[in-house]
Amino acid sequence: MSADGVKFRKPVFPGETIFIHAELTKARGNRLAKAKCHCVVNDAIVSEGELMFTFLDRQ
């Protein structure tokens, strides 16, 4: 739904392995949530930010 405070620190090239880490910081009910995230390549943070999202029922 939204991405706040996103910073891209270094480029990521084809063939590199990217690890995405997310920590849930807020949850409203069982549908809406906020998480602080960062991406790591070769032990270096390449991007970070805060994401707000919602869960959808797949029926």
C-alpha positions in Angstrom: 0.0 0.0 0.0 2.9 2.4 0.8 6.6 2.6 1.1 8.1 5.3 3.3 11.7 6.4 3.9 13.1 4.1 1.2 16.8 4.5 0.4 18.7 2.7 -2.3 22.3 2.6 -1.1 24.1 0.4 -3.7 23.2 -1.2 -7.0 22.5 -5.0 -7.2 23.8 -6.8 -10.3 22.5 -10.0 -12.0 23.9 -13.1 -10.4 24.1 -11.6 -6.9 22.1 -13.1 -4.1 19.8 -10.6 -2.3 18.4 -11.3 1.2 15.3 -9.4 2.3 14.8 -9.0 6.0 11.5 -7.7 7.4 10.5 -6.9 11.0 6.8 -6.5 11.7 6.4 -3.2 13.6 2.6 -2.7 13.7 -0.5 -4.8 13.0 -4.0 -3.5 12.9 -6.5 -6.3 13.1 -5.6 -9.3 11.0 -5.5 -7.4 7.6 -3.2 -4.3 7.8 0.4 -4.3 8.8 3.6 -2.3 8.8 7.2 -3.6 8.6 10.7 -2.2 8.7 12.7 -3.9 5.9 16.3 -4.0 4.6 18.0 -5.8 1.8 21.5 -7.3 2.1 24.0 -8.4 -0.6 27.5 -9.6 0.4 27.0 -8.5 4.0 26.2 -4.9 2.9 22.8 -3.2 3.2 21.8 -2.2 -0.3 18.3 -0.8 0.5 16.0 -0.1 3.4 12.6 1.4 4.2 9.2 0.9 5.9 6.4 -0.9 4.1 2.7 -0.8 4.8 0.7 -3.7 3.3 -2.6 -5.6 3.6 -3.3 -9.3 3.5 -5.8 -10.6 0.9 -7.9 -13.8 1.1 -7.3 -16.1 -1.9 -10.4 -18.0 -2.5 
